[in-house]
Amino acid sequence: MTTFFSCIFIMILSAGAALAQQPAAVVEKMHPDLDAVIATDAEITVIADGFEWVEGPVWVEKEKMLLFSDVMKNRIYKWTAKTGVSTYLEPSGYTQAAPRGEELGSNGLALNAEGQLVLCQHGDRRIAVMNTPLADPKPMFATAAGKYDGKKFNSPNDLAIASNGDMYFTDPPYGLEKGPQDPARELPYHGVYRIAKNGKVSLLLDSLTRPNGIAFFPGEKSLLIANSDPGRPHWYRYDIDAKGNLANGRIFFNGTDIFAKENRSPDGIKINKNGIVFAPGPGGVWIINKEGEALGRIKTSLITSNCAFTADQHTLFVTADNCVLKVTLK
């Protein structure tokens, strides 16, 4: 997706006057409880720009670095406070020789219990693990899962790794060159899956039209899935049973009204230790309590895709269009 927004908005104060930078985003308060999460005058800065479409951020505490995907460029970048931005890994999501276009790179990123980088690879249509240390990245991958029932996935998009090592991930069509009508598509649905520690792949859901972001609530007794469908722009909550399967699906937050005004569907999700949901979607990043009530949002004209916390959860990084934002939390 090519962005039509610049990362920092500017305003001409008067004829011949200097250009003044305007903030990339502001905090919009909808409920008094927002004050415990983020200040209305919170510091929000652009820390990186010039990409094509950034996604899937993950914070690596040991290295004090943020990793994020440029899906269109088939590349992962890293950012640190000391060194800024640099290329971290290329290729990141498509490793075949034949040329192809569209969303071919990695998308969602996560760290497993062994401290390895786990990637949702659009182009290779698999969940992969980087086989080299985080401090010495190379495009050497092992396939954690590439097929279900003998058929290739569509394009694994986002993932959440449970404390027991199980990996839950979504599989919409966005990485297919021709979308859901791509002749290379093999599965008739857009699923949500679990990869058990023994490598077994289970289909958990086949009923969501565009499953996208996925994250656990604290305690891992339930999880949240974003559905990036303009016809059903909802966030769904599911209970997790003793076998790791999903049950009791219900709408956690209905995005129909806000979609009609802002024209952007739910995307990635992160949930903090208090159960507060940070949900990129229409008009920015929505901040929602564990009961499904909107507290406010980080409002921006940029199309936000995903976000990630630092280890202490006092900083939020947001991937948005061709930029990365850094937001101070409480």
C-alpha positions in Angstrom: 0.0 0.0 0.0 1.5 3.3 -1.0 1.0 6.1 1.5 -0.5 9.4 0.6 0.4 11.1 3.9 3.6 12.5 5.1 4.7 11.6 8.6 4.8 15.1 10.0 2.0 17.5 9.1 2.9 21.1 8.5 1.0 24.4 8.4 1.8 27.7 6.8 1.4 30.3 9.5 1.1 33.2 7.1 2.4 34.3 3.7 6.2 34.0 3.7 6.2 32.6 7.2 8.3 29.6 8.2 6.7 26.2 8.3 5.9 24.9 11.7 5.8 21.2 12.4 2.6 19.8 13.7 2.3 16.7 15.8 1.9 13.4 14.0 -0.8 12.4 16.5 -2.8 13.7 19.5 -4.5 11.9 22.4 -8.3 12.0 22.3 -10.0 11.4 25.6 -13.4 9.6 25.8 -13.5 8.3 29.4 -11.9 9.5 32.7 -10.1 6.2 33.1 -7.8 7.1 30.2 -5.9 9.3 32.6 -4.4 6.2 34.2 -3.1 4.9 30.8 -1.9 8.0 28.9 -1.8 11.7 29.4 -3.7 13.9 27.0 -0.5 15.8 26.3 1.6 12.7 26.0 4.8 12.9 24.0 4.3 11.5 20.5 7.2 11.6 18.1 8.1 10.2 14.7 11.3 8.1 15.2 11.6 6.7 11.7 10.1 7.3 8.2 10.6 6.8 4.5 9.3 3.3 4.3 6.6 1.9 2.1 4.2 0.1 4.5 5.4 -0.8 8.0 3.9 -3.6 10.2 4.5 -6.2 12.9 6.7 -4.4 15.5 8.3 -6.2 18.3 10.5 -4.9 21.1 13.7 -6.9 21.9 14.6 -5.9 25.5 17.9 -7.7 25.6 19.2 -5.7 22.6 17.1 -2.6 23.4 15.9 -2.5 19.9 12.6 -2.3 18.0 12.2 -4.6 15.0 9.5 -3.9 12.4 8.6 -5.2 8.9 8.3 -3.2 5.7 6.0 -5.6 4.0 6.3 -4.2 0.5 10.1 -4.1 0.6 10.6 -7.6 1.9 12.7 -6.2 4.7 12.9 -5.9 8.5 14.4 -2.8 10.0 15.7 -2.1 13.5 15.6 1.0 15.6 17.6 1.9 18.7 17.7 5.1 20.6 21.5 5.2 20.1 21.8 4.4 16.4 18.5 5.2 14.9 17.2 3.1 12.0 19.1 0.4 9.9 18.3 -2.6 7.8 18.1 -5.7 10.1 17.1 -8.6 7.8 16.6 -9.0 4.0 14.8 -10.9 2.6 12.3 -11.2 5.4 9.2 -12.9 4.0 9.8 -14.1 0.5 12.9 -16.2 -0.2 12.1 -17.7 -3.6 14.0 -16.8 -6.9 10.9 -16.0 -9.0 10.1 -12.3 -8.9 6.7 -11.3 -7.4 5.1 -8.2 -6.2 2.5 -6.9 -3.7 2.8 -7.7 0.1 5.7 -10.2 -0.1 7.7 -9.5 3.0 7.3 -10.4 6.7 4.3 -9.0 8.6 3.8 -9.9 12.3 6.9 -10.6 14.4 7.3 -12.2 17.8 9.9 -13.7 20.1 9.6 -17.3 21.3 10.7 -18.7 24.7 14.1 -19.5 23.3 14.6 -15.8 22.3 14.3 -16.6 18.6 12.6 -14.3 16.1 9.4 -15.8 14.7 8.0 -14.3 11.5 4.7 -14.3 9.6 6.0 -14.6 6.1 3.6 -13.4 3.5 5.5 -14.3 0.4 6.6 -17.8 1.6 3.1 -18.3 3.2 4.4 -19.8 6.4 5.3 -19.2 10.0 9.1 -19.3 10.2 11.8 -19.1 12.8 15.1 -17.3 12.1 17.9 -19.8 12.7 20.5 -17.3 13.7 21.0 -15.2 16.9 19.1 -11.9 17.2 22.4 -10.1 17.4 23.6 -11.7 14.1 20.6 -11.8 11.8 20.7 -13.8 8.6 17.9 -14.9 6.2 18.1 -18.5 7.4 14.7 -19.9 8.4 13.1 -23.0 9.7 9.4 -23.6 8.9 7.3 -23.8 12.0 4.2 -24.3 9.9 3.5 -23.9 6.2 0.5 -26.0 5.5 -2.8 -27.2 7.0 -4.3 -30.5 5.9 -1.8 -30.6 3.1 -2.7 -27.2 1.7 -0.6 -24.0 1.9 -1.7 -21.2 4.1 -2.9 -18.0 2.5 -0.5 -15.5 4.1 0.1 -15.7 7.8 -0.4 -12.2 9.1 -0.1 -11.8 12.9 0.7 -14.1 15.8 0.7 -14.4 19.6 2.9 -16.9 21.5 1.5 -18.4 24.7 3.7 -19.0 27.8 3.5 -22.7 27.1 5.0 -22.1 23.6 1.9 -22.6 21.6 1.7 -20.1 18.7 -1.7 -18.7 17.6 -1.8 -16.9 14.2 -4.2 -15.5 11.7 -4.2 -16.2 7.9 -6.0 -13.6 5.8 -5.4 -13.2 2.0 -3.4 -10.0 2.0 -0.1 -11.6 1.0 -1.5 -13.3 -2.0 -0.7 -11.3 -5.2 -4.3 -11.3 -6.4 -5.9 -11.4 -3.0 -8.7 -13.9 -2.2 -9.1 -14.6 -5.9 -5.5 -15.6 -6.4 -5.3 -18.9 -8.3 -2.5 -20.0 -6.0 -4.9 -19.9 -3.0 -5.4 -23.4 -1.6 -7.6 -23.0 1.5 -11.3 -22.0 1.1 -11.4 -19.9 4.3 -9.3 -17.4 6.2 -8.4 -19.3 9.3 -7.0 -18.8 12.8 -4.6 -21.6 13.8 -2.5 -22.9 16.7 0.9 -24.5 16.4 1.5 -26.7 19.4 5.0 -27.2 20.8 5.1 -30.6 19.1 4.6 -28.9 15.8 1.0 -30.0 15.3 -1.2 -27.4 13.5 -4.8 -27.1 14.5 -7.5 -25.0 12.8 -9.3 -23.0 15.6 -11.6 -20.8 13.5 -12.8 -20.7 9.9 -15.7 -18.3 10.4 -14.0 -14.9 10.4 -13.9 -13.1 7.1 -10.6 -11.3 7.6 -8.8 -12.3 10.8 -5.8 -10.0 11.4 -4.4 -8.8 14.7 -4.3 -11.3 17.6 -3.3 -11.0 21.3 -3.9 -12.6 24.7 -5.5 -11.0 27.6 -3.5 -11.3 30.9 -3.7 -14.9 32.2 -4.1 -16.3 28.7 -7.6 -17.5 29.4 -9.0 -15.5 26.5 -7.7 -13.7 23.4 -8.7 -11.0 21.1 -8.8 -11.1 17.3 -9.3 -8.1 14.9 -11.4 -8.7 11.9 -10.3 -6.4 9.0 -13.5 -6.5 7.0 -15.3 -3.3 6.1 -18.6 -5.3 6.4 -17.8 -6.6 9.9 -15.1 -4.3 11.4 -15.2 -5.9 14.8 -12.8 -7.0 17.5 -13.8 -10.5 18.7 -13.0 -12.1 22.1 -12.7 -15.9 22.6 -12.2 -18.0 25.6 -9.4 -20.5 25.6 -10.3 -24.0 26.9 -8.0 -26.5 28.6 -6.9 -28.0 25.3 -6.0 -24.6 23.8 -9.0 -24.3 21.6 -11.3 -21.3 21.2 -14.8 -21.1 22.5 -17.6 -18.6 23.3 -16.8 -16.1 20.6 -18.4 -12.7 20.9 -18.0 -9.2 19.7 -15.7 -7.3 22.2 -15.9 -4.0 20.4 -18.1 -3.1 17.4 -16.3 -0.9 14.9 -19.2 -0.3 12.6 -20.0 3.3 13.5 -16.4 4.5 13.7 -15.6 2.7 10.4 -18.4 4.6 8.7 -16.7 7.9 9.8 -13.0 7.0 9.5 -12.9 4.3 6.8 -10.3 2.0 8.3 -10.7 -1.5 9.6 -9.2 -3.1 12.7 -5.6 -4.2 12.3 -2.9 -5.3 14.8 -3.5 -5.5 18.6 -1.5 -5.4 21.8 -2.9 -5.8 25.3 -1.0 -4.5 28.4 -0.6 -6.2 31.8 -3.8 -4.5 33.1 -5.9 -5.8 30.2 -6.0 -2.5 28.4 -6.3 -3.0 24.6 -4.3 -0.9 22.1 -6.0 -1.4 18.8 -4.9 0.3 15.6 -8.0 0.9 13.4 -10.2 3.8 12.3 -8.5 7.2 12.9 -5.6 5.9 14.9 -5.0 3.6 17.9 -8.0 2.8 20.0 -7.5 2.4 23.7 -10.2 0.0 25.1 -10.6 -1.4 28.6 -11.1 -5.1 29.3 -14.9 -4.6 29.4 -14.8 -3.4 25.8 -15.4 0.3 26.6 -13.4 2.9 24.6 -11.3 5.1 26.8 -9.8 7.2 24.0 -7.5 6.9 21.1 -4.2 8.1 19.8 -5.7 10.1 16.9 -3.9 10.5 13.6 -4.5 10.8 9.9 -1.9 8.2 9.3 -3.2 4.7 8.7 -2.0 2.8 11.8 -1.3 -0.9 11.4 0.2 -2.3 14.6 2.0 -1.5 17.8 4.3 -2.9 20.4 5.3 -2.1 24.1 8.7 -1.8 25.6 9.3 -4.3 28.5 8.1 -1.9 31.2 5.1 -0.9 29.0 5.7 2.8 29.5 6.4 3.3 25.8 4.3 2.3 22.8 5.7 2.1 19.3 3.1 2.4 16.5 3.7 1.4 12.8 1.7 3.8 10.7 1.8 4.1 6.9 5.5 4.8 6.1 6.4 5.9 9.7 7.0 4.6 13.2 5.7 6.6 16.1 6.9 6.6 19.7 4.3 7.3 22.4 4.9 7.9 26.1 2.5 6.0 28.3 2.0 6.1 32.1 
